[in-house]
Amino acid sequence: MKVSVDVECSPEEARRFLGLPDVTKANEVYVDALANAMQGVGSFDQLQELSKQVAPMGQFGLKLFQQFLESGAAMAMSGAMSGTGKPKKGE
């Protein structure tokens, strides 16, 4: 048996439902700092150096971060599905 459920909600509502923290202010600070740093970039070499400072582990670091977020979302969803808010036993 296959059951599909469509949920319409805003990103804010989804964040609250999943119990994720509100990182809006931290994101604003990060974006402002990155925008200020990029204003001084005048060449490709400077841009490459900036990217190394922002993401020192490069593509591997970004992939690792993506896996971290995906596993966290999977754990949150399994907890929501079990109704306890905690991962199911044996996970």
N, CA, C and O atoms as a Tinker XYZ file with bonds, in Angstrom:
   364  protein
     1  N      0.848000   -1.161000    0.000000    73     2
     2  CA     0.000000    0.000000    0.000000    64     1     3
     3  C      0.899000    1.231000    0.000000    63     2     4     5
     4  O      1.886000    1.290000    0.733000    81     3
     5  N      0.553000    2.201000   -0.818000    73     3     6
     6  CA     1.328000    3.428000   -0.909000    64     5     7
     7  C      0.424000    4.605000   -0.557000    63     6     8     9
     8  O     -0.672000    4.750000   -1.098000    81     7
     9  N      0.908000    5.443000    0.363000    73     7    10
    10  CA     0.153000    6.608000    0.790000    64     9    11
    11  C      0.997000    7.841000    0.514000    63    10    12    13
    12  O      2.168000    7.897000    0.889000    81    11
    13  N      0.404000    8.824000   -0.139000    73    11    14
    14  CA     1.092000   10.089000   -0.399000    64    13    15
    15  C      0.364000   11.200000    0.334000    63    14    16    17
    16  O     -0.865000   11.253000    0.366000    81    15
    17  N      1.152000   12.084000    0.918000    73    15    18
    18  CA     0.587000   13.229000    1.629000    64    17    19
    19  C      1.273000   14.479000    1.114000    63    18    20    21
    20  O      2.500000   14.571000    1.141000    81    19
    21  N      0.500000   15.433000    0.649000    73    19    22
    22  CA     1.027000   16.723000    0.216000    64    21    23
    23  C      0.729000   17.746000    1.303000    63    22    24    25
    24  O     -0.402000   17.868000    1.772000    81    23
    25  N      1.770000   18.478000    1.694000    73    23    26
    26  CA     1.614000   19.490000    2.728000    64    25    27
    27  C      2.012000   20.827000    2.121000    63    26    28    29
    28  O      3.106000   20.965000    1.574000    81    27
    29  N      1.136000   21.795000    2.217000    73    27    30
    30  CA     1.427000   23.142000    1.753000    64    29    31
    31  C      1.724000   24.006000    2.951000    63    30    32    33
    32  O      0.867000   24.216000    3.809000    81    31
    33  N      2.952000   24.512000    3.009000    73    31    34
    34  CA     3.321000   25.391000    4.109000    64    33    35
    35  C      4.485000   26.268000    3.673000    63    34    36    37
    36  O      5.169000   25.977000    2.692000    81    35
    37  N      4.690000   27.319000    4.401000    73    35    38
    38  CA     5.802000   28.222000    4.118000    64    37    39
    39  C      7.092000   27.599000    4.674000    63    38    40    41
    40  O      7.024000   26.694000    5.506000    81    39
    41  N      8.248000   28.066000    4.231000    73    39    42
    42  CA     9.499000   27.573000    4.812000    64    41    43
    43  C      9.562000   27.778000    6.328000    63    42    44    45
    44  O     10.090000   26.935000    7.054000    81    43
    45  N      9.022000   28.900000    6.796000    73    43    46
    46  CA     9.000000   29.180000    8.239000    64    45    47
    47  C      8.164000   28.141000    8.982000    63    46    48    49
    48  O      8.574000   27.650000   10.034000    81    47
    49  N      7.000000   27.805000    8.441000    73    47    50
    50  CA     6.143000   26.794000    9.066000    64    49    51
    51  C      6.816000   25.425000    9.053000    63    50    52    53
    52  O      6.727000   24.681000   10.030000    81    51
    53  N      7.481000   25.093000    7.966000    73    51    54
    54  CA     8.187000   23.806000    7.878000    64    53    55
    55  C      9.315000   23.748000    8.900000    63    54    56    57
    56  O      9.512000   22.722000    9.552000    81    55
    57  N     10.060000   24.852000    9.042000    73    55    58
    58  CA    11.160000   24.900000   10.013000    64    57    59
    59  C     10.647000   24.668000   11.422000    63    58    60    61
    60  O     11.232000   23.895000   12.181000    81    59
    61  N      9.555000   25.335000   11.773000    73    59    62
    62  CA     8.977000   25.165000   13.116000    64    61    63
    63  C      8.453000   23.749000   13.322000    63    62    64    65
    64  O      8.654000   23.157000   14.383000    81    63
    65  N      7.781000   23.204000   12.307000    73    63    66
    66  CA     7.221000   21.851000   12.411000    64    65    67
    67  C      8.321000   20.823000   12.650000    63    66    68    69
    68  O      8.145000   19.896000   13.441000    81    67
    69  N      9.463000   20.984000   11.965000    73    67    70
    70  CA    10.570000   20.039000   12.109000    64    69    71
    71  C     11.424000   20.327000   13.335000    63    70    72    73
    72  O     12.322000   19.551000   13.662000    81    71
    73  N     11.149000   21.442000   14.019000    73    71    74
    74  CA    11.898000   21.766000   15.230000    64    73    75
    75  C     13.289000   22.299000   14.954000    63    74    76    77
    76  O     14.174000   22.195000   15.804000    81    75
    77  N     13.495000   22.875000   13.764000    73    75    78
    78  CA    14.804000   23.410000   13.418000    64    77    79
    79  C     14.953000   24.824000   13.970000    63    78    80    81
    80  O     13.968000   25.552000   14.087000    81    79
    81  N     16.185000   25.216000   14.309000    73    79    82
    82  CA    16.384000   26.554000   14.881000    64    81    83
    83  C     16.221000   27.643000   13.831000    63    82    84    85
    84  O     16.396000   27.396000   12.638000    81    83
    85  N     15.886000   28.841000   14.276000    73    83    86
    86  CA    15.773000   29.992000   13.387000    64    85    87
    87  C     17.156000   30.625000   13.258000    63    86    88    89
    88  O     17.668000   31.206000   14.215000    81    87
    89  N     17.751000   30.512000   12.091000    73    87    90
    90  CA    19.101000   31.029000   11.862000    64    89    91
    91  C     19.082000   32.259000   10.948000    63    90    92    93
    92  O     20.079000   32.564000   10.294000    81    91
    93  N     17.965000   32.951000   10.905000    73    91    94
    94  CA    17.812000   34.099000   10.022000    64    93    95
    95  C     18.863000   35.173000   10.296000    63    94    96    97
    96  O     19.497000   35.672000    9.367000    81    95
    97  N     19.047000   35.526000   11.554000    73    95    98
    98  CA    20.004000   36.582000   11.895000    64    97    99
    99  C     21.434000   36.158000   11.576000    63    98   100   101
   100  O     22.211000   36.960000   11.059000    81    99
   101  N     21.792000   34.913000   11.876000    73    99   102
   102  CA    23.136000   34.419000   11.557000    64   101   103
   103  C     23.350000   34.414000   10.048000    63   102   104   105
   104  O     24.436000   34.745000    9.573000    81   103
   105  N     22.334000   34.046000    9.303000    73   103   106
   106  CA    22.438000   34.031000    7.848000    64   105   107
   107  C     22.626000   35.448000    7.312000    63   106   108   109
   108  O     23.426000   35.661000    6.400000    81   107
   109  N     21.901000   36.416000    7.865000    73   107   110
   110  CA    22.039000   37.805000    7.422000    64   109   111
   111  C     23.459000   38.313000    7.658000    63   110   112   113
   112  O     24.024000   38.990000    6.799000    81   111
   113  N     24.035000   37.994000    8.807000    73   111   114
   114  CA    25.399000   38.415000    9.121000    64   113   115
   115  C     26.378000   37.768000    8.147000    63   114   116   117
   116  O     27.286000   38.432000    7.647000    81   115
   117  N     26.200000   36.483000    7.878000    73   115   118
   118  CA    27.080000   35.750000    6.971000    64   117   119
   119  C     26.999000   36.326000    5.557000    63   118   120   121
   120  O     28.028000   36.547000    4.918000    81   119
   121  N     25.793000   36.568000    5.070000    73   119   122
   122  CA    25.609000   37.112000    3.719000    64   121   123
   123  C     26.197000   38.512000    3.614000    63   122   124   125
   124  O     26.833000   38.837000    2.612000    81   123
   125  N     25.996000   39.347000    4.633000    73   123   126
   126  CA    26.571000   40.697000    4.623000    64   125   127
   127  C     28.098000   40.643000    4.594000    63   126   128   129
   128  O     28.729000   41.384000    3.839000    81   127
   129  N     28.696000   39.772000    5.410000    73   127   130
   130  CA    30.156000   39.652000    5.449000    64   129   131
   131  C     30.689000   39.149000    4.101000    63   130   132   133
   132  O     31.712000   39.632000    3.616000    81   131
   133  N     30.001000   38.193000    3.510000    73   131   134
   134  CA    30.420000   37.652000    2.215000    64   133   135
   135  C     30.285000   38.717000    1.123000    63   134   136   137
   136  O     31.169000   38.844000    0.275000    81   135
   137  N     29.195000   39.477000    1.135000    73   135   138
   138  CA    28.999000   40.538000    0.145000    64   137   139
   139  C     30.075000   41.610000    0.283000    63   138   140   141
   140  O     30.597000   42.094000   -0.721000    81   139
   141  N     30.410000   41.984000    1.511000    73   139   142
   142  CA    31.466000   42.979000    1.735000    64   141   143
   143  C     32.820000   42.461000    1.261000    63   142   144   145
   144  O     33.604000   43.212000    0.682000    81   143
   145  N     33.096000   41.189000    1.502000    73   143   146
   146  CA    34.367000   40.606000    1.070000    64   145   147
   147  C     34.452000   40.540000   -0.450000    63   146   148   149
   148  O     35.523000   40.744000   -1.021000    81   147
   149  N     33.337000   40.259000   -1.106000    73   147   150
   150  CA    33.350000   40.133000   -2.563000    64   149   151
   151  C     33.442000   41.486000   -3.269000    63   150   152   153
   152  O     33.804000   41.538000   -4.445000    81   151
   153  N     33.127000   42.565000   -2.585000    73   151   154
   154  CA    33.224000   43.890000   -3.207000    64   153   155
   155  C     34.668000   44.232000   -3.543000    63   154   156   157
   156  O     34.920000   44.979000   -4.489000    81   155
   157  N     35.610000   43.703000   -2.793000    73   155   158
   158  CA    37.020000   43.989000   -3.043000    64   157   159
   159  C     37.661000   43.063000   -4.057000    63   158   160   161
   160  O     38.840000   43.224000   -4.373000    81   159
   161  N     36.919000   42.100000   -4.575000    73   159   162
   162  CA    37.472000   41.132000   -5.525000    64   161   163
   163  C     37.513000   41.761000   -6.908000    63   162   164   165
   164  O     36.489000   42.184000   -7.445000    81   163
   165  N     38.723000   41.817000   -7.478000    73   163   166
   166  CA    38.863000   42.422000   -8.794000    64   165   167
   167  C     39.351000   41.460000   -9.860000    63   166   168   169
   168  O     39.356000   41.794000  -11.045000    81   167
   169  N     39.767000   40.253000   -9.446000    73   167   170
   170  CA    40.273000   39.300000  -10.434000    64   169   171
   171  C     39.847000   37.886000  -10.053000    63   170   172   173
   172  O     39.372000   37.635000   -8.946000    81   171
   173  N     40.031000   36.974000  -11.000000    73   171   174
   174  CA    39.676000   35.579000  -10.768000    64   173   175
   175  C     40.521000   34.983000   -9.642000    63   174   176   177
   176  O     40.016000   34.200000   -8.837000    81   175
   177  N     41.801000   35.349000   -9.582000    73   175   178
   178  CA    42.686000   34.816000   -8.535000    64   177   179
   179  C     42.214000   35.238000   -7.145000    63   178   180   181
   180  O     42.250000   34.446000   -6.204000    81   179
   181  N     41.773000   36.485000   -7.023000    73   179   182
   182  CA    41.263000   36.957000   -5.737000    64   181   183
   183  C     39.976000   36.227000   -5.364000    63   182   184   185
   184  O     39.764000   35.885000   -4.201000    81   183
   185  N     39.122000   35.991000   -6.356000    73   183   186
   186  CA    37.882000   35.259000   -6.112000    64   185   187
   187  C     38.171000   33.827000   -5.671000    63   186   188   189
   188  O     37.507000   33.304000   -4.777000    81   187
   189  N     39.155000   33.199000   -6.294000    73   187   190
   190  CA    39.540000   31.835000   -5.924000    64   189   191
   191  C     40.086000   31.794000   -4.497000    63   190   192   193
   192  O     39.778000   30.875000   -3.739000    81   191
   193  N     40.887000   32.777000   -4.137000    73   191   194
   194  CA    41.432000   32.850000   -2.770000    64   193   195
   195  C     40.316000   33.055000   -1.757000    63   194   196   197
   196  O     40.330000   32.446000   -0.687000    81   195
   197  N     39.347000   33.911000   -2.087000    73   195   198
   198  CA    38.201000   34.143000   -1.203000    64   197   199
   199  C     37.405000   32.859000   -1.008000    63   198   200   201
   200  O     36.991000   32.549000    0.108000    81   199
   201  N     37.190000   32.112000   -2.086000    73   199   202
   202  CA    36.425000   30.865000   -1.974000    64   201   203
   203  C     37.147000   29.846000   -1.110000    63   202   204   205
   204  O     36.496000   29.058000   -0.423000    81   203
   205  N     38.467000   29.838000   -1.125000    73   203   206
   206  CA    39.232000   28.922000   -0.261000    64   205   207
   207  C     39.054000   29.304000    1.212000    63   206   208   209
   208  O     39.022000   28.437000    2.085000    81   207
   209  N     38.940000   30.605000    1.476000    73   207   210
   210  CA    38.751000   31.054000    2.853000    64   209   211
   211  C     37.344000   30.733000    3.352000    63   210   212   213
   212  O     37.154000   30.373000    4.514000    81   211
   213  N     36.364000   30.868000    2.463000    73   211   214
   214  CA    34.968000   30.631000    2.845000    64   213   215
   215  C     34.697000   29.146000    3.016000    63   214   216   217
   216  O     34.046000   28.740000    3.979000    81   215
   217  N     35.194000   28.328000    2.086000    73   215   218
   218  CA    34.977000   26.877000    2.125000    64   217   219
   219  C     36.338000   26.190000    2.041000    63   218   220   221
   220  O     36.734000   25.729000    0.971000    81   219
   221  N     37.062000   26.118000    3.172000    73   219   222
   222  CA    38.433000   25.604000    3.137000    64   221   223
   223  C     38.545000   24.152000    2.673000    63   222   224   225
   224  O     39.596000   23.743000    2.181000    81   223
   225  N     37.492000   23.382000    2.822000    73   223   226
   226  CA    37.573000   21.986000    2.386000    64   225   227
   227  C     37.027000   21.812000    0.972000    63   226   228   229
   228  O     36.948000   20.691000    0.472000    81   227
   229  N     36.652000   22.910000    0.329000    73   227   230
   230  CA    36.208000   22.863000   -1.055000    64   229   231
   231  C     34.972000   22.016000   -1.261000    63   230   232   233
   232  O     34.070000   21.983000   -0.424000    81   231
   233  N     34.947000   21.333000   -2.389000    73   231   234
   234  CA    33.772000   20.540000   -2.758000    64   233   235
   235  C     33.528000   19.408000   -1.764000    63   234   236   237
   236  O     32.376000   19.081000   -1.477000    81   235
   237  N     34.594000   18.805000   -1.236000    73   235   238
   238  CA    34.423000   17.727000   -0.253000    64   237   239
   239  C     33.700000   18.248000    0.984000    63   238   240   241
   240  O     32.806000   17.584000    1.508000    81   239
   241  N     34.081000   19.427000    1.448000    73   239   242
   242  CA    33.438000   20.012000    2.623000    64   241   243
   243  C     31.972000   20.308000    2.384000    63   242   244   245
   244  O     31.132000   20.080000    3.255000    81   243
   245  N     31.665000   20.820000    1.195000    73   243   246
   246  CA    30.272000   21.110000    0.875000    64   245   247
   247  C     29.458000   19.827000    0.783000    63   246   248   249
   248  O     28.311000   19.791000    1.230000    81   247
   249  N     30.036000   18.770000    0.206000    73   247   250
   250  CA    29.342000   17.491000    0.100000    64   249   251
   251  C     29.112000   16.894000    1.503000    63   250   252   253
   252  O     28.044000   16.353000    1.788000    81   251
   253  N     30.114000   17.000000    2.355000    73   251   254
   254  CA    29.989000   16.517000    3.727000    64   253   255
   255  C     28.890000   17.267000    4.468000    63   254   256   257
   256  O     28.114000   16.661000    5.206000    81   255
   257  N     28.820000   18.589000    4.275000    73   255   258
   258  CA    27.790000   19.408000    4.906000    64   257   259
   259  C     26.407000   19.014000    4.388000    63   258   260   261
   260  O     25.451000   18.942000    5.161000    81   259
   261  N     26.299000   18.760000    3.083000    73   259   262
   262  CA    25.028000   18.339000    2.491000    64   261   263
   263  C     24.574000   17.012000    3.093000    63   262   264   265
   264  O     23.398000   16.855000    3.424000    81   263
   265  N     25.489000   16.056000    3.238000    73   263   266
   266  CA    25.137000   14.769000    3.832000    64   265   267
   267  C     24.690000   14.945000    5.278000    63   266   268   269
   268  O     23.767000   14.270000    5.733000    81   267
   269  N     25.339000   15.844000    5.994000    73   267   270
   270  CA    24.968000   16.129000    7.377000    64   269   271
   271  C     23.533000   16.646000    7.452000    63   270   272   273
   272  O     22.749000   16.201000    8.291000    81   271
   273  N     23.191000   17.595000    6.563000    73   271   274
   274  CA    21.835000   18.144000    6.553000    64   273   275
   275  C     20.807000   17.084000    6.162000    63   274   276   277
   276  O     19.728000   17.018000    6.750000    81   275
   277  N     21.139000   16.258000    5.175000    73   275   278
   278  CA    20.201000   15.222000    4.731000    64   277   279
   279  C     19.954000   14.193000    5.825000    63   278   280   281
   280  O     18.817000   13.767000    6.030000    81   279
   281  N     21.010000   13.793000    6.530000    73   279   282
   282  CA    20.820000   12.810000    7.598000    64   281   283
   283  C     20.026000   13.415000    8.760000    63   282   284   285
   284  O     19.221000   12.725000    9.386000    81   283
   285  N     20.249000   14.696000    9.047000    73   283   286
   286  CA    19.471000   15.368000   10.092000    64   285   287
   287  C     18.002000   15.456000    9.725000    63   286   288   289
   288  O     17.124000   15.259000   10.566000    81   287
   289  N     17.742000   15.757000    8.454000    73   287   290
   290  CA    16.349000   15.829000    7.999000    64   289   291
   291  C     15.695000   14.458000    8.053000    63   290   292   293
   292  O     14.527000   14.342000    8.426000    81   291
   293  N     16.438000   13.416000    7.682000    73   291   294
   294  CA    15.892000   12.062000    7.731000    64   293   295
   295  C     15.574000   11.653000    9.164000    63   294   296   297
   296  O     14.548000   11.023000    9.420000    81   295
   297  N     16.452000   12.008000   10.097000    73   295   298
   298  CA    16.199000   11.687000   11.503000    64   297   299
   299  C     14.986000   12.450000   12.018000    63   298   300   301
   300  O     14.167000   11.905000   12.758000    81   299
   301  N     14.876000   13.712000   11.621000    73   299   302
   302  CA    13.724000   14.514000   12.050000    64   301   303
   303  C     12.433000   13.929000   11.509000    63   302   304   305
   304  O     11.430000   13.865000   12.220000    81   303
   305  N     12.455000   13.504000   10.263000    73   303   306
   306  CA    11.256000   12.942000    9.659000    64   305   307
   307  C     10.900000   11.596000   10.287000    63   306   308   309
   308  O      9.721000   11.313000   10.500000    81   307
   309  N     11.890000   10.768000   10.586000    73   307   310
   310  CA    11.578000    9.475000   11.212000    64   309   311
   311  C     11.013000    9.692000   12.612000    63   310   312   313
   312  O     10.146000    8.937000   13.051000    81   311
   313  N     11.495000   10.716000   13.318000    73   311   314
   314  CA    10.948000   11.038000   14.632000    64   313   315
   315  C      9.537000   11.564000   14.534000    63   314   316   317
   316  O      8.687000   11.253000   15.368000    81   315
   317  N      9.286000   12.374000   13.497000    73   315   318
   318  CA     7.937000   12.915000   13.293000    64   317   319
   319  C      6.974000   11.804000   12.917000    63   318   320   321
   320  O      5.813000   11.819000   13.327000    81   319
   321  N      7.448000   10.837000   12.138000    73   319   322
   322  CA     6.592000    9.736000   11.707000    64   321   323
   323  C      6.269000    8.793000   12.862000    63   322   324   325
   324  O      5.183000    8.215000   12.914000    81   323
   325  N      7.224000    8.637000   13.796000    73   323   326
   326  CA     6.981000    7.729000   14.915000    64   325   327
   327  C      6.084000    8.383000   15.971000    63   326   328   329
   328  O      5.517000    7.702000   16.825000    81   327
   329  N      5.963000    9.715000   15.900000    73   327   330
   330  CA     5.086000   10.427000   16.817000    64   329   331
   331  C      5.738000   10.751000   18.152000    63   330   332   333
   332  O      5.098000   11.352000   19.015000    81   331
   333  N      7.002000   10.365000   18.343000    73   331   334
   334  CA     7.666000   10.611000   19.617000    64   333   335
   335  C      8.576000   11.818000   19.576000    63   334   336   337
   336  O      8.946000   12.353000   20.621000    81   335
   337  N      8.946000   12.261000   18.367000    73   335   338
   338  CA     9.892000   13.350000   18.264000    64   337   339
   339  C     11.329000   12.879000   18.425000    63   338   340   341
   340  O     12.263000   13.676000   18.344000    81   339
   341  N     11.504000   11.573000   18.656000    73   339   342
   342  CA    12.819000   10.979000   18.800000    64   341   343
   343  C     12.993000    9.896000   17.746000    63   342   344   345
   344  O     12.004000    9.325000   17.286000    81   343
   345  N     14.245000    9.598000   17.349000    73   343   346
   346  CA    14.431000    8.507000   16.398000    64   345   347
   347  C     13.900000    7.182000   16.936000    63   346   348   349
   348  O     13.910000    6.940000   18.143000    81   347
   349  N     13.443000    6.338000   16.037000    73   347   350
   350  CA    12.918000    5.028000   16.442000    64   349   351
   351  C     14.044000    4.166000   16.988000    63   350   352   353
   352  O     15.206000    4.363000   16.633000    81   351
   353  N     13.713000    3.225000   17.837000    73   351   354
   354  CA    14.679000    2.336000   18.438000    64   353   355
   355  C     15.380000    1.538000   17.352000    63   354   356   357
   356  O     14.738000    1.040000   16.428000    81   355
   357  N     16.715000    1.415000   17.465000    73   355   358
   358  CA    17.476000    0.652000   16.499000    64   357   359
   359  C     18.016000    1.512000   15.364000    63   358   360   361
   360  O     18.648000    0.989000   14.447000    81   359
   361  N     17.780000    2.823000   15.408000    73   359   362
   362  CA    18.293000    3.715000   14.346000    64   361   363
   363  C     19.472000    4.491000   14.870000    63   362   364
   364  O     20.053000    5.297000   14.144000    81   363
